[in-house]
Amino acid sequence: MLVYDKSYDVIVVGAGHAGCEAALAAARMGALTALFTINVDNVAHMSCNPAIGGLAKGNIVKDIDALGGEMGKNIDETGIQFRVLNMKKGPAVRSSRAQADKDLYKLRMQRVIMEQSGLDLKQGMVESLSIENGEINGIIADTGMLYRAKKVVLCTGTFLKGLIHIGDCNYPAGRMNEFASVGMSDSLTKAGFHLERLKTGTPARLDVNTIDFSKLDAQHGDEFAKPFSFETESISLPQLPCYVTYTNEKTHQIIRDNMHRSPLYGGVIKGIGPRYCPSIEDKVKKFPDKTRHQIFLEPEGLTSREYYANGFSSSLPIDVQIAMYRTVEGLENVEFVRPAYAIEYDFIQPTGLYSTLETKLVKGLYFAGQLNGTSGYEEAAAQGLVAGINAALAIGGNEPFIVGREQSYIGVMIDDLVNKGVDEPYRMFTSRAEYRLQLREDNAEYRLTDKGYELGLISKARYERFCLERQAKDDDIARLKSVRITPSVEVLGVLAQYGGVLRNPVSAFELLKRPEYDYSTIEKLCGSSANERVREQVEINAKYEGYIERQENEIEKFRKTESVKIPDNIEYEGIIGLRREYIDKLKTIRPATLGQAARIKGMTPAAVALLHVHISKIKNSGGTDA
Amino acid sequence: MDTIVAPITPVIRSAVTVLRISGSGCLKALEYLRKQNGKTFQAPEPRIVYHALFNDGRVQDDVIFYYFKSPNSYTGEDVLEISFHGNPLIIKSALGSFLSLGMRFAEPGEFTRRAFINGKIDLSQAEAVEEMISAKSEAGLFYSYNQLKGGLKSQIQSLKNLYVDVLTVVEAYIDFPEEDLSDRELDYIFTKYGLIEIELASLVKSYSVLKSVNDSVYVSIAGRPNVGKSSILNCLLKENRAIVSDIPGTTRDFIDADMTLAGHPVKIVDTAGIRHTEDFVEKAGIERSLERVESSHIVIVVLDLSAELTDEDRLVLEKTKDAKRVIVGNKADLKKYDHPTDICISIKTGENVHEFMSILESFISEEDSQIHEHAIAVNERQKNGFQRMLASLEEIKEMGCDDLDSLSFELRDSLNILSEITGESYTEEILSNIFRSFCIGK
């Protein structure tokens, strides 16, 4: 066998959103890293919608940024429409979303990767893993070359035995017109992994010249575009609108008439698709009473001549697709550039992973992204970051990096994945988090940047800026708590502008809690030298003080069970009274803490109590399991 | 560790009942205790017995208490033990007051579990704890949800469903802001608050109903006509100066009498004679008698020793075979037959009546302590939760659609209380509901 003369610390396979973050994180932490992709021109390609963020996903991007990842900066530089969603529903549920110029997004990420020292970008199909005595030691490319590595991160997306469906026509592909990877699936099966199938889909891309925009409502971004990254000063690209249109009864009739030609209902597609991202035929079948479905037409870029028809994904045959698209207002004469399609691909149950994303089966092998049954660029990127960081940490024998459920949606996601597994592509929703009030976009740095700096992924300059801000926030809160506002004529005059009154003196902080006022009111009464971000923090801290306190109490309880560590060498069989089914669950998941054990699907409080007593017994008897 | 509280002696009418409070917050309980001169206790010395007046605004009691400082206590934590007079009403009020200070009702075996975790008891004792916990889990005792009476359980279930319905809409609006959800849906949640309030109020009420049912031990007297049931009842009444709440009459199916037997509140029911009959009215009366017998804690089955065992006697024995019962052979003075009895007495001559009485008392004591331990453990905690939910509902009603984050926080807080009772999680249920009720998907 050919052996490459350079030996890597970390090899990342796949240069999608997970792979890019994994490779950058590892290289930035000082690991000699190689990133393999089937096509170097498609690094960080947006295979589906041309957008980053959205509910909960926006928070993930901010958290990636607060840990020193790249996604936030990349969208800031290439975004062509920025919006903050749920602006009026309270700060804890606000999320940012941006349309991207797809090509610019890829190009910028490719440039960042190629400029990163200690990181080699390589084109090549990775055919198999090289494993010795249960530990990874490299990968073998389709050229027959063995590349040695201490750690390997697999981020293969939909490429493992990818199968594209358009009506009854189907063919192997990783994405439209890209090679699927067959060898890697077989290599994983040989290594003992059990592969399952999932399905996802994407709508057609439409020719801009054939859309009648005059009939459609435009949806513009926010007037003041707010960047994702805490390091971005401002958004520089020109901004474009999206357009909204709707399906109608004619569309639905065509779909109903041709339902038998859908591979989804004909039983050809075996993989399970996501409930939250159904194809148009799914929507029509499941909600027969709905007379119309919303379609967003999103630009694919500043110079691109294609529009993405968000909400219109389908696996129906091409003739049906064209006919149904053309029933929609504004699309009467539309021409397809690329058809809609569904794709099935292999994934592994993420219950086979530790919270570091290392596989339990093969030491030194990490999985991230759609391979773990997730969906979405942001979910993938976050896993890539965590896997890359842990691969790099493991080389130096350092403590692993595990994000808690109370720290970030990233922690919620990974904890859900490894403890519960998936039965449909996993997407993040804010309702999955117990501590939503804490996991806000605005405080991402407060939750994660100490860690990002400690890992070496956050620059000194940024960290110092953040520490100053944090100090300024604390100082300002203390100041507002000490300043008394008395009901003088001037004060009452200011408050009256907001429709408020004051009878007895209160602290400025108390006043800020009242719903009718905001920080600018307080500033008029007692001045301020705080910057925009500090003001926001102070205001949220005042308005949500009661809730935040209650949530912190819950988090305190949560941390207590998390702090009870389960010894690696524990013998679950030795626990008197613990039923077989629980023993099996515990042996499969191998939880690291009592809290994690409690979250395994199907565990009961009684079983956890037994485990707790047993752990204490081990500790009291000197740390060994009898 | 949070601070937990529970009675460590049976909660029955007795000389004293001791409450144990364990955890770093145990001294908070001093808020309700005063010295004889009305002053508060500052820092009690460990292992000294103090005399105090307990007053929580509802009940007053002369108590003694003692304090153990961590680690020198049973659980290894700070422990306060208060010895009240043994009146269940006082204990319930005091428990309620302590829970409102942020303490939590101890789970079964929790003091012992803490003792073990803090290294206060050894391995063999710990195994006993494990077995105890596992036994409880096997029996479904650990969370007493499954023990709830059917009606209460379905009430809690329907309350939970109401919250899940509301939260489904709120979460859909939070997580899918760009979907075409109509505002009608959001209005719909406000119509549900009234229903939630009714359910919660009725649950708090059913708690008090349950409480009063559980205050007494129910004893029924069963047997065919003319075996001496009424004489036994009269004898019990005479011995115990009982208050008869129902005047005996020919049309009544049964007679209820409230009395105190050896310090325990007891409700005695004399049922109509159980016998085979074709008479429609009488048949219905007998049905009701049997129902009362089935719902009693203890059954006194009376047989006539002077007569042969009849099919009717056998019917009574069959119907009560799974009950906790005392089979009494009456008319021992005229005894002609050996029936399968626990004791033979003669009301007429007084033979063995005292022995019968003491058997009955021991049965009642045993039953009473079980009722109270269970009733308080389950219900005080639940009632507390329902009251917190009612308070939270007041907040919720004030909130509009502009505060979906706080609204959802309050709703989840309430659902967490219900989850604690039912042991079910709801996150996945809400997501499934969203996908079922709304057409989501871009």
Interface residues (C-beta under 8 A of the other chain):
Chain A: N49 G54 L55 A56 L85 N86 K88 K89 G90 P91 A92 V93 R275 Y276 C277 P278 D282 K283 K286 F287 K290 R292 H293 Q294 F296 N310 G311 F429 T430 S431 R432 R436 L437 Y544 Y547 R550 Q551 K557 K560 I575 I576 G577 L578 T604 P605 A606 A607 A609 L610 H612 V613 H614 S616 K617 N620 S621
Chain B: M1 D2 R113 F116 I117 G119 L123 A126 E127 V129 E130 E131 I133 S134 A135 K136 S137 F142 Y143 E171 Y173 I174 D175 F176 P177 E178 E179 D180 C401 D402 D403 L404 D405 S406 S408 F409 D413 G423 T427 I430 L431 F435 C439 I440 G441 K442
